[in-house]
């Protein structure tokens, strides 16, 4: 009698069982390799062959009785593990059956090993350490387990022969020769050869091949297991941009010079895309948009990406995803609104960041969705299973520079995609070479196209070329006449006043030059300094030196995100009706925040930060010409000042450039037309300074040697010391979220009773749920949603700040029923720990993040 073999089986819900044969076929068929993916010695058809084989073989080890008894009957043993046996069978199959593969033995063997590694580790993180244990007792135990599992399948081969034939695999031959893998000396030496850099002189290809195979497998595996359908893109057309702009302004666009320049710039960019010939469409990987702030780069870039996508579809026969990555979360929600209004029901928009509510997708369309819909929605978001993706730099780059299973599953979606990187100057200088090299290699191996847009092009590709010691990468500027736009602008001017001032001296200067009816922006480098300035201005208002009609506001990461969001909207409304506002902020205000002030004050910072601050002043040029942005140098108040935020040499480079340029300007200020030349000189000098050690180490010791312990040291947002999360229970909604978190966390940790927490969960998520019937996976999906809601009330602090005024642990709220690393400020203690104007209260110096 024919036996039934399962890939997945829920003891509580047997109707959700999935046959193993179906799963193997589905995963293999689901892996989609665009025609642009290839490596130096692996053609696209060879990559396709590897991926298909990885999909077919990844769960073959589940045919053992040990695994089936564990799955269906709950019997557990060490022999139930299936990934390593599946990987060994795959290696033997590839070694014997890829006859058209690269003829160089080592290249073929190592490629097969990389595929083996992807399958062996597909339930864990990537890493080469400990993969080949040699002749140790552990190695003998592994060998015995594999041989025992193989013998178990071989003994019942007549029962599964039909299924093996259906997927086109001579499984018996692989089982018969399984012992040979333990006799292959080259096989066991590959990990150490790669990690020592001996093999192929330390090529970077093995890293990129490994993460691609690994990502395609785990992505297809998880999506098929959850029943998520693949996205068919292509319905979104570039015409929606014009329609949206007309609808947004009610058909009454102002026809001033600035708006005219916006329209002209966008038309120039789209015409540049349309003018590319078919060969350029096939080979061109990099496009740049160099344009001033406020010129409408966000919509223009999307317009260009949609047109490029149509051309790629015509020339290469596939529909690329569009991925837009933005440096800061406080900007992403503004872009989200534009994207949602643009796309409507024309395509699937995925928004992925730490504060994102992932129910705002397909699950949201269901009326009071079930938890299964929520589970699918989470997987869609984390897998970037949409045709337009909106995400952050942290999500984008930490998905590549990691060994994490969860993060890597979306990396394959970069293959053949069009990636818009907004405000690329926000990447820390020490990582410019690393990120530049990464982009170049993604273009080369994955066929990814990039649109790099900023007002201050930071030569990121030049840095990458220097690190790789490679020829210049071809790139196309989509706004070739951008110099004209910069020269025409007279919105702002830099007024450098670089004699060092303390807080009191700065506030006195501010009071001297600030017209009391105008909106002023003050941006400084540390939270501590920003709070000092804010409080001194409040004191001035209390003594009548600043009118009570002036709105003095404070903004930094010291304030919970939901409060920051409301604050930005409030300030925007007041600026719109011309109410006087003074905003004191850290650089969280710099890039992309659509606020428009009359004048600015900026603590000395790298030049790109100064330009970004100027971009928040007179954005549309309607307030006159050359409105001032005062560049100040604030004295250090403690040993941890702006030099800890910005490298000293960057500040000195900026200061010298400003001094030299000011000496050439008879007017006594540096006008906006001069910014572009300043920025170009700034990055030239930075390039001359050489490659930062952080980039060199991660590339040479991490990527080229596939050493994920080194790669995992990448940290896009630099943490100075240990960082802790603090949850501020500041209102009724926060209380409901905390109740929901405790309930779900408790169910996951100790399978306790849901108690009264169910109503809290349904209230904050809108999801219909019976907590006591949920699987562990469903509970984890629910916890992810609750944490996203919770993050709206979480601030991140250096650990020593929390010590200065130490909050309780969230464990204390539940009286020890759950375990959590999160700190907690109770509602009844808000005044002790959290100021409604300036956020978390401590007595120490605070750096921004």
N, C-alpha and C positions, 0 to 999 in steps of 0.2 A: 504494500500500500504506500502511495506517495506521501512523504512527510512534508509538512508546511514549515518553512523557515522564515523567521521574522527579522526585520531590521530594527523595528521599534514596537514595543508592546507595553501598554499601560494596564497593570493589574486591575485598577479601578475602572478603567474605560476600555475594555477590549475592542470596542467598535472602532477605536482609533488606531488599531494595529496596522503596520505597514509591512508588506512582504519584502524580504531581502532582495529578491530578484528585481522587483520594481524599483527599489531604492537605488541599487547599483546602476541600473539603466538610466534612471532619472538624473542622478548626479552627473554621470558621464555626459549625457546629452545636454544637460543644463550649462555645462562649462562652455562659455562662448569666448573664443580667442579671436580678437579682431585681426585683420590681415596685416596691420602695422606692427604687430608684436614679433620681434625676432632678436637674436643675440649674435655676437660676432661670429660664433661658429655653430649656431643653431638657427636654421631657417624657420620661417613661420610654420610650414607643414610639420617640421620636427617638433616644434613647441606644441602644436595641436595634438600630435601623437602622444607626447608625454602627458599632456593634460587629460586626454581621453582615458589613457591607461590608469592614471592616478585615480580618476573617478570610478572606473570599473573595479579596481582592486582594493580601494580604501577600506572596505568592510568585509572582504572575503573571509577574514578570520572569524566572522560571526557564524559561519557554518559549523563550528565545533559544537558538540553536545554541551560542553561546559558553558558556553555563552547562551545557548538556547534555553537550557535549564535555569540559568540565572535570570534570563529575561522573562520567561513565562511562569516559572515556578518559584522564583526568588531564592534558588540555591546558589550560594556564593563560594567561589574558590579562586585561587590565584590564576588558574588556567582559563578563567572566563575572559581575560583581557584579549582583545582581538587586533589591536592596531599594529603591534610589532610583527605578528605572523603575516598580516596583510602586506606590510611593507617588504618583508623578505620575499614573499611570493611575487610581488611587483618587480623587485630588483632582478630576480631570475628571469621573469618574463621579458623585461626590457632588454636584458643582456643577450637573450637568445633570439628575439623576434624583430628587433628594429634593424633589419638588414640594410635599409637605405640611410641609416644614421651616419653621423660623422665618422669617417673611417679611422681617425686617430684613436687608438685604444684608450688612452687616458681620458681624453675628452668624453668619449662615449661612457666609460665606466663612471666617471665623476658625475656626469649628467644623470645617469641611472641612480647613483647614490643620492643625489639631490632630490630626486623623485621619491626614493625610499624614505628619506628623512621627512619629507612633507607628510607622507602617510603615517609613519611611525609616531610623529608628534602631533597628529591632527586633533587630539583631545587635550593638548597641553601647550606650553609656550615653546617658541623656537630657541634652539641653542645647540652648539656642538659639544659642549663640555659633557664628558661622561658617556658619550654615545658609543664609543668603542672601548669596553672595559678590559680588553686584552685577555690574558690568561688567568684572571682573578677568579675567586670562587663565585663572584657575581656573574662572570661571563659563563661559567659552567652551568650555573643555575638557569640563566637565560637560554642557553643552548638546549638544555633538557626540556624546558617548557615549550620552546618552539617545535622541537622534534616530536614531543608528545602530542601537541595540538595538531601538527601536520598529519601524524599517524591516525589520529581520530577521524579527520576528514577523509583521509585516503581509504580507511577501512569501510566507509559507507559511501564511497564515491558513486556506485551505481545509482544511489538515491538522488544525487545532485548533478549527475552527468548532464541530464537534459537542461537544467538551468545554466550550467557552465557553457554548454553549447549555444544556448540562446544569446549569451553575451559575448560569444566569440572567443572564449578563452580555453586553451588546453591546460586546464587546472591540474590534471593528473600528472602531467610532465613536470610542472613546477613542484608539486608535492613530492614526487619521486626524487627530485634532485635538491631538496631543501638543505641537505647536509653540505652541499658545495659552497653555500654562502659562508659557512664557518671555516672553510679551507682557503678562501680567497684573501691572500695577504694584502693585496692592494686595497680591497674593500675596508679592512680594518685600519689602514694607515691614512685613508682619505681625510678624516677629520683633523688629525694632527698636521697633515700636509697643508690643508687649507688655512688652518689657524696660525701656522708658523709663517705663512706667506711663501712657502717653497713651491707650491703648485702653481703653474702658469704665471710665475713671478708676481703673485699677489693680485690677481685680477679681481675687479669688482663684480664680474659677471655672476659669480656663484651666489653672492648675496641677492642680487636682483632676480635671478632665476628661482632661488629658493623662496623668497617672499611671494613671488608671483604664483608658483605652483601651490604653495601652502594656502595663499589667499583664495585662489580659484576653488580649491578643494573645500575648505571649511565654509566658504560662503555658499557654494552649491549644496553642500551637505546640510547645513542648518536651514536654508530656505526650503529645500525639499522636505525635510523632516517636519517643518512647521506648516507645510501646505501653502506657502506664499508663491503666488504666480509671478512669472517674469514680466518685467515692464516692456511694453512695445512702444518705443518713442517715435517722434517724428511729426506729431500733430501740431506742434507749436511753430508758427510762422513769424518772421520778423515784422510783418505789417502790424502786429499787435502793439509795437512800441509807439508808432505814430498815433494809433487809435487811443492808446492809454494817455499819452501826453495831451491830446485834444480833450479827452473826457475829463482829465484831472483839472484842467483849467477852464472847463465849461465852454470850450470853443472861443475863449476870449484871451488868447495869449497876448501879453504885452509885446509890443514891437519896438522895445528899446534896443540899444546897441548890445547890451550884455546878452539878452535873450537871442538876438540875431546871431551873435557869436556862438551860442550854444547849438543852435540849429545848423549853422555852417560847419562847426567842428564835427558834429555827428554825421552829417552828410559826407564830409571828407573821409572820415573813418570807414563808413560803409562802402563808399566808392573804392577805397583802397582794397578792401576785401574782394569786392566784385571784380576788380581788375586783375586779380591773380589768375595765372593760367593753370591748367590742370596739373602740370608737373610741379608747380609751386605748391599747389594744394596737397599733393602727395608728400612733398619733402620738407616744407616749411614747418618748423616746430615752435618758433618764438615770434610773438608779436608784442609790441610795446605801445602804450598810450601815454605820452608825456603831455600833460595838460594842467593848467592852473586849477586850484581848488574852486569849486562852485561852477565848473563848466559843464557839469552833467555827465561825468565819466561813468557812473553806475549804469544808467540806461543805455548809454552809447556802447559800452562794453558788451552788454547783453545783446543789443542789436547786432553787433559785429559777430558775436558767438553764434547767434541763430543763423546768420547768413553763411558763416563758415561751415556750420553743421550741414546746411543744405548742399553746399558745394562738395563736402566730403561724402555725403550720401550719394551724390551723382557720380563722383569720380571713383570712390573706393567701395561703394556698395553697402555701407553700414551706417547706422545713425549714432553719432557720439552723444554721450551724456554731456551736460554742461554743469561744471562744478565751480561755484563762486566761493572763494575763501576770503574772509575779512579778519583783520587782526584783533578786533575787540568786540566782546559781547554787547557792550552798551550801544554799538552801532548796528548790530545785526538785526535788531527788531525793526529798525527803520527800513532797512532793505527788504526785510520779510514782507512788510506791508505792501511795498511797491511790487514785489514779485507775486504775491498772492492776488493782488488786483489785476496784474498783467495776465497771469496764467488762467485764473478762474478755473473752469473745468477742462481747459485745453490740454493739461498735462499734470503729472504728479510732481509736486514740489516737496522735497525732503529738507527739513530744517534740523540741523544737528549741532547742538552745543550743550553745555552743562545745565543751562536753564531751560532748555527747550521742552515744551509739552508735546511729547510724541503722539498724543491722541489727536493732534491737529493734522490729520492725514486721512487715510482711508477708514480707520476705525471711527473717526469723528463723524463720518457720514452715516454710521449706523445709529439708530435711535436707541439711546441707553445701551451701549454695546456690552457684550459678554466679555469675560476675561480672555477668552480665546482670541477675540478680535484685538484686544489690547496687546496680547503676546505677539501676534503677527505684526501689529503696528510698530512695536519696539524693534522687532527684527528688521523690518523694512527700513527704519530710520538708521539703525546701526550698520546695516549693510549697504546704505545708500542706494536702495532699490527704488529709484525714481528717475525721471529724465531731466530734472533740474535739481541740483543739490546746493544748499546754502549752508555754509559751515564756517568755523573759525580756523585761524592759523594753528592753534593748539591741536584741534582735532585732525587737521590735515597733516601736519608734519610729524606729530607724535604717532600717527598711524603708520608712518613709514619707518621711523627711527625707533623701533621697539621690537621686542620678541613676543609681545602680548598677543595671545590668540584672539581675544575679543577685538582689539584694535586693528589687527592685520586683516581681518576678514573682508574689509572694504577696499583694500589696496588694489585688488584686481580691477575695480571699477575705474581706476585711473587710466587703464589701457585704452588708447584710442580716444580718450575724452578731451574736451576743451576745458581748460582750467583758467578761470579768471582769478588772478591774485591782486587784490586791492591793497593799496598803500604798502607796497613791498618794503618801503624804507623803515617800516616798523620792526623788521627782523633785526635782532641785536647784531651789532657790527662783528662780534666774535664768531657769529654763525653765518655771516654772509657768504664766505667761501664754501662752507659745507652745503648750505641750501642751494647756492648757485650750481655746484657740482651735481647735487641731487637732481635738480631740474634738468640739467643737460643730459644726464643718464636716463631719466624717465622719458625724455623726448627721443633718445636714441634707441632704447630697448622696448619701451612700452608704446611708443608712437603717440605720446601725450602732447597735445598742443597747449601752449601757455599764452595768455594775454596778461602782460605785466603792466599795471597802470598805477601811476603816481604823479604828483606834481614835481617830485624830486627823484628822478630815476637814479638809483644808488649803485649802478654798475654791478649788479648782482651776478650777471653772467660773466663779466670780466673777472670777478673774484673766483667764480667757479672754474673758469679756464685756467687761471693761475694755479689753483690747487691741483687740477688734473694735468697741468702742463700740456694742454691740448690746444689745437688751432682755434681761431675765432669761430664762434657759432653764428651762423647766419640768422639775422633777425629782421623783421619788417616793422618800421614805425608807422602806425596807422594814422597818425596826425603829423605828416612830414613837415607841415608849415607851423609846427607848434611854437617856434620862436616868435612868430608874429603875435600870437595870443598873449605871450608873456610880455612882449614889448608894449602892447597896447594898454596893459593893465596899470592903473594908477590908484588902486584901492587902498593900499597900505604903504607904510614905510617903516624901516627899522631905525630906532633911535637908540644906539648903544650908549649906556651910561655905566661904565664898567668899574668904577671905583667901588670897592666892596662896601656894602651897607648891612647893618644889622636890622632886625625886624622893625624897631622904632624908627630908624632912619628911613627905611623903605616906606613905612606908612606915612611919615611926614612928607616925603617926596610925592607920594600918591595924592595926598590932600592938596598939595601945591598945584599939580598939573591937571587934576581931574575936574572937568566941568560938571557941576553938581546935578545937571539935568540929563546926563548921558549914561549909556550902558557901558560898564567897564568889566573886562575879564582880567583876572590875576591868576597866573599859573606858576606854581613853584614846585620844587623837586621832592619835598618830603611832606608827609602828612603832618608831622609835628609843626613844621614851619607854617603850613597852610592854616592850621588851627590857631596858631599864635596871631597871624595876620587877621583872620576872621574875627577873633575876639577883640582885638584892638579896634577894628572898624566898628564893631557893635558898641564898644565903649564910647567911640566918637559920636555915634548916633544917640546914645543915652545922654551925653552932655550937650547935645544940640548942634554939634559941629557938622553932623551929617543929618539932613532932613529926615523926619520920620516917614516921609512919603517914598524914600528910597528903599528898595527891596534888597537887602544884603543876604546872600545865599552862599551855602557851602556845599562842595561836591568832591567826593573822593571815594576810593574803595573802602574807606573806613565806615561807610554807610551801607546798609543792606541794599541789595540790588532793586527790590521792588520800590524802595524809597527813592533811590537814584532815578529810576525810570519816571516816577511821578514828578520828581523835582525838575528833570529836564523838560517835561511837558509844560509844567507851570512856568518855568523861565521863558520857554519859547512863546507862550501866550502873552506874557508881559512884554517881551521884546517886540512882538507883533503890533501891540497897541502903543508902543513907544513909552512904556512906563520905565523910569530909571531903575536899573538893576546893577548891583555889584556882585559878581560871582567870583568867589575864591575857590580855586580848584588845583588838583594835581594834573598830571598829563593824561588822566583818564578822559579829559575833555578834547584832546587834540585832534584825533583823526576821525572824520566822518560825522561828528555830532553836528547836526544842522541848527546851530545857534549863531546869531549875527549881532555882534557888539559894535560899539562906536570907537572903542580904543582898547588896547591891550597892554599888559605888563607881564614880562616873562623872565623868570629866573634863568640864569645862564645855563644852556643845555646844548647838546649837539645840534648842528645847523638844521637838520631835517625837522627837529622838534620845534625850532623857532619858526620855520616856515609853516608847519602845521598849526601852530598857535595863531599866526597871522591869518590863516584860512578861516578863523572864527570871527574875523573883524571885517566889516563892510563887504560881506561875501558877494553880493550882487552889484557892488559899485554904485549903489543908489544914494549913498550918504556923503558924497563928495570925493575929493581926491587926496591921496596920501594921508590917510588917517593913521595916527601913530601907534606903533607897537614898541614900547620901551623895553629894551634888553638890560636887565639889572644883574649884578653879581652880588648875591646875598652872602654875608659872612657865615662861616661855619659856626653853628651853635654848640655842637658836640663833635666827637670824633666820627660820628656817622652822619654825614651830610650828603650833599649831592654827588660827591666823589664816590660814594658807595653805590649810588644809583647809576651814574655815568662814569666811565673810565676817565681818569684825569687827563690823559693825552687827547681824548676827544674834545674835552672842554677847552683845553689850551689851544688846540687846532682851530676851534670855532672862534675863540677870542682873538687870535692873531689874524684870522681872515677878516673879522669885523673891523679890527683896528686898521689893517692895511687898506681895506676898501673905503672906510670912512675918510681916510686921509686923501683919497682921490675925489671925494664928493664935496664940491664947494657949498652945497646947500646945508651941510651939517647933518644929513641923514642919508640912509641907503634906500632908494626907492624900489618899488616892487619889480620894475623891469630888470633890476640888478640881481634879483634873487637867483635866477637861473644860472647866471655866471658864477655866483658864489657857491652854489651847490655843486656845480661841475668841478670847480677847483677843490672843494672840500673832499669829494670822493676820489679825485685824482691823488690827493695827498694821502688819503687813507689807503688807497691801493699801493702807493709807493712804500707805505709802512710795512707791507708784507702780510703773510697769512697768519691769522691768529692761531695760537697753539691748540685751542679747543677744537677748531675745525679740522686741523691737520691730524690730531690724535684720533678723532672719531672716524675720519675717512681712512687713514692708513692702518690703524690698529683695529678698528671696528668693522667697517664695511668691506675693506679689501681682504680681511681675514675672517669675515663672517662671525665675528666675536660679539655676541649680543650683550654680553656683560658690559663691554665698552660702549656699545651703541645705546644702551639703556641709560647712560649718563647724560645723554642729550636732555637739555632742559630749556625750552624756548622762553618760558617766563622764569627768570632767575629767582630762586628762593635763597634769601640770605639767612641761613640758619633754618631750623625746623619751623614748619608752618602748621598752624592748627586751624580747624574750622570752628566757628562759634555761631550757634543758632540763637537768634534773638527772638524770643517769643513776645512780640510787641503788640499783637492784637488778636482778636477772636479767630481770625483765619489761621494765624500761626499756631494757635492752640489746637485747632482742629487737625492741622497737618501733623503736629507733634503726636497727637493721639493716634492718628493713622499709622505713623512711622513705628511707634511702639508696638502696635498691634501686629503689623506684618512682620516686623523684625522678630518679635516674640514667637510667632508661628514658625518662622524659618529656623530659629535657634533651638526651641525646645518643644515645638508642636503643642503649644498651650491652647487655651480656649480663646476664641476671638473676642469674647466678652462684648462690651459696648462699642468696640472699635469699628465694627462693620458699618454703622451709620456714618462715622467720620470719613471712612474711605469712600463711600458712595457720594458723600457730600462734596469732597474735594476733587474726585476723579470723574464723576458722572458715569461710573462703570457699575453695572449690575453684577453683584458678586455674592457667592456663598463661600465665605472664607474657609469653612471647615471641609470643603470638598476639593480645594485646589491642590494641584501637584506642586512640588518644590520649584519647578521651572516657572509655573504661573505665578507663584508667590514672589519669585525674584523679579519677574516682569512688573508686577504690581509695586514692589519696593522701589524699582527704578523710577516709576512714575511719581511715587510719593516723594522720593528724594529730589526729583526735578522741581516739584512744587516747593519743597523744603529749601532748596538752594536760593530761592527768592529772599529768604530771611537769613542767609548765612554770609558772614564776613570771614575773610582769611587773615590771620594775624601771625606775626613771628611769635614763636613760643615764649620768648622772654617778655613780650608785651602782655601776654595772657598771665604771666607770673606776677607782673607788677600789680595787676588787679584781677586776680584769678577767679574766673567763673567756675561754676560747678560742671560736672560731667553730665551728659544727657542720661547716663545710667542712673544718676540720682533721681531724675524725674520719675523713672519707672520703679524706683526703690530696688534697683539691682536686678530687675527681671530680664533686662537685655544688656548686651555688650555693645558699646559704641565709643569711638575715639572722638566724637563730636563734643565740644563744650556747649554749655547751655546757660542762657540768661533768662531766668523766670520773669513772668509779667510783673510780679510784685516787687522785683528787684531791678527793674529797668533803670531807674534813676541812679542807681549805684554804679552801673556798668555802661550805660548807653545814653548819650545825649541826643535829643531829638534833632538838634541842628548839626552836630559834628560827628556823631557816631560813637564808636567804642571809646571809653574813657580809660586812659592810663597816664602814667607820669613819665614814661620813657620816650625816647626818640623813635619815630616810626618811619620806615621806608615804604614807598608805594610798590605795588606789584602790578 
